[in-house]
């Protein structure tokens, strides 16, 4: 396969956001702790932008036409057949929400400072991977996504990592009906995690979930911090969900929220709303080294 239209998507570093942007109050603080953190942010910043420059140079050297853009902008991903992300998992997940049939390659721009589970490339191996792509000797694998049906949304939304359903105030109790297959029960907890196999090493694992093979079609759910009342016994305390099964959550929360792949993308989930989560029919095509 020949990739004719390439998108190079990069993040803005935390150092740039917190310290170089004069509008941020953190740039004006001078405590010892902030100074120490600033040094770490600066190291990551330098590594990140050097990786971005390196990847750009390699693409130009090999005659690859590309469009460069930072994440968070309104982009038409349908114009591209290959998306290369420069950053960590957050940047990769940002792009993965928008692709359908395009291939993706994640480049971890600062391996010593950022998490890059989805990023198989880095500055040292990028040129070798690109040469394999150009000679059509690369391999691809497919990671399954979740398809989320949200109230008020015409189209279902695909996510590669996980979904969190909870109260909009993290200190408040979440009340809801949880339905898995043919089982349904009312629960009170701190919310519900629903995760792909690829996302099973993240938050759901910390909540007590199991790590699944990264390319499995199974996904899982896990309520977090279930309220243990006097006579409360729950049946739906977490587990695997087979392919083509769905998980539904019905809100009994006055002001709830649904978070997709982290904190940046969220939707209201108020009393009486229902979300339905199942396996997406559009897995992500990932280029492997």
N, C-alpha and C positions, 0 to 999 in steps of 0.2 A: 504493500500500500504506500502511495506517495502522499505526503502531507504538503499541501499547497498553501494553506492559510494557518499560520501558527500564532497563538496568543501567548505572550509572556506576561504572566500575572504576578505581581509582587506586592508584598505588604510594606507599610511604612513602619519603621522600627519603633520600639517603645522609647528609645532614647530621643528620637525625633519628636515624638508625640509629647513626652513628659518634660523634656529639657530644652529642646531647640525651638519648640513652639512657645513664643512669649505669652500667648494667651493662657497657658497652663500655669496654675498657681505653684505647682511643684517645682518649676524652674527657678522660683524665687526663694525657695527654702534652703537653709544653709546648715542644717543639723548634721552631726557626724554620721548618723545612720543613712540619711539621704545622700551624703557624699559617697559613702561606701557603695550604696546601690547604684549611684550614678556611674561609678567606674565599671561595674558589671554591665550595665545597660550600654555604655559606650563601647566596650569590647564586642558585645553582640552586634551593635550597630555597624561597627567597622567590618566585621566578618560578613554580615548580611549584604551590605552594599558592594563589597568586593566580590562576593559570589554573583550578585546581579551583573556586575560589569564583566566578570569572567564568562558567564553564560552568554551574554550579549555578544562578546567578542568571538566566541566559538561559533555561534550561529552565523555571524557575518562572514567568518573565515570559510565556512562551508557553504556559503551562498544561500542560506535559508532566510526567506523573507518572513518577517514577524512584526506583530504589533505589540508594543509595550504599554502596559497600563497597571496602575495600582488597584488593589482590591477595594471594594466598597463603592465603586462607580457603577452607574447603570450601563451595562455592556450587553450587546447582542451576541451571545455566545454561538448562535446558530451559524455565524459567518466563518467559524473556525473548525478545522478538523483535528487539530492537536492543541491541547492546552498544557503549557508548562508553567508550574507554579514555583515561585521563589519565596521561601519562608519556612514555615513549619506546617503542622497539621491544620491549624486554623485557616491558613490560606488555601490549602488543598481542599478542605471541606467547603469553603466559600465557593470555589469553582465547581465542586462536585454537585452542589445543589442545582446548578444551571445547565449542566451538560446532559445530553441524551445519548447520542451515538458517537460522540467525539472520543478520541483517545486522550489519556492524561498521563503526565509525567511529573512527579513531585520532586523538587530539589530542596533539600534541607540546607538552607543558606548559612546556618550557624550551628552545626551539630553539637558543639560543646555547650550550647546555651538553650537550645530549643528542642521540643519533642517532635519527632518526625516519623511516626509509625507508618504513615502513608507515603512518605518520601523515600524512594529507593535510590535516588541520585544525590550527589553532592558535587562540590567543585572539582574534586580529584577524579571522579569517574564519569563526569558528564560528557566529555568529548568522546569517550569510548562508547557510551550508550548512544549518543547521537550518530556516530558512524555506523553502528548496527542498524539504527532506524533508517538511515539513508540507503543502506545496502539491503534493506528488507530482511535482515537477519535477527531482528529483535523478537522477543516473546511478549505476549500479552496475557493477562489474567483478568477475570471478572469478579469484582466484589459486589455482593448483593446490597441493595438499598431497601429502606422502608418507604412505603407510600402512605402519606398521611392525609386523611380526609378531614378538613377543618370546617367548622360552621361559618357560613358566609363566603366561602371560597369556592369558585366554580371548579377549579382544577385541583387534583391531588398534588401534594408536594413531596418530592423525593428527598430523603436524607440518608447520608452514608454512615453516620456515627450513632446518634441516639436522640431520643425525645424525652423531655421531662414535663410532666403534667403536675401542677401544684398551685397553691395559693400565690397570688401576686406578691404578698408579704411573706418572706421566708420564715418569720417568727410565728405565723398563724397555722392552725391546723387545717389540713385539706380533707374535705368530705366529698365522697363521690361513690358511684357504683362502678365496680370493675367487672368486666365481662370478658372471659377467656373461653373461646369455643362455646360450649353450651352451659358453662358455669357462670354464675353471676352473684355478686354479694356487695353489700355496702361496707365501705371501709373508712377509717379515719387514720391518717398518717401524715408524713411530711411530703407526700407526693408519690408519683409512680415513675420509675424509669422504664423505658422500652428501648432496647438496643439491638443493632445488627450484630452479626458475628464479628465483623471487623471492629466494631466499637466495644466489644466485650471486655477489653483490657482497661477501659476507662472508668467512668463514674459508676457504672453498674457493678463492676467488680468491687469497688470500694464499699458499695452498699450490700455486698454479700452474694453477688451473682457469680456465675462461672465463666471462665475463659473458653471460648469456642474456637474451632479452627477458622482462620480468617476468611476463607472462601466458602464457608458453609451456607446453605440456604435456610438453616434454622435461625430464628431470632429468639430473644428472651425478654421477659418483663420482671420487674422487681419493685414492690412497694418499699419505700424507705421509712424506717422508724414507725412501724405500725403501732397505733395506740393500743395498749394492753389494758382494757377495761376490766371491771370486776368479773363479768361473765363473757368476756369477748374471746371468741375462738375463730380464727380466720382459716379458710381453706386455700385461698389464692394468695400465697405468700411468695410466689416467684417460681420461675421455671422456663423451660424451653417451649417455643411455639413452632409447630411444624409448618412446612411450606403450604401456602394457600389458606391457613387459618388466620384469624384476625383477633386483635385485642381492641376492645372499646372501653372508653371511660366516659361516664355521664356525670356532669358537674353538679355538685350540691354546694358549690362555693359562690359566694356573692361576687367576689372579684378574683378569678383565677387566671392562669396563664399557661400557655404551651410554648416550651422552648425547644427550638430545633438546632441541633449541632452546636450547643453552647448558648451563651447569653445574648448574642447580637440579634438573633432573629426569633421573635416571639409574637404570639397572637393572643388576644383575649379569650378566656375560657370561663364564662360566667354561668350563673345558675341555669340549669336546664340544657346547656350546650352539650353536644356529644362529639367526640373525636373517634375515628376508627383508623386502626393501624394494621397494615398487612405488608406482605412482601411486594416490592415494586417489580414491574415487568421490564425495568430499564436498569440493569446492573451497570456499574462503572467499569469501563475498559481501561486497565492500567498497564502501562509499558513497564516491563521488568528488565533488569540489567542482564 
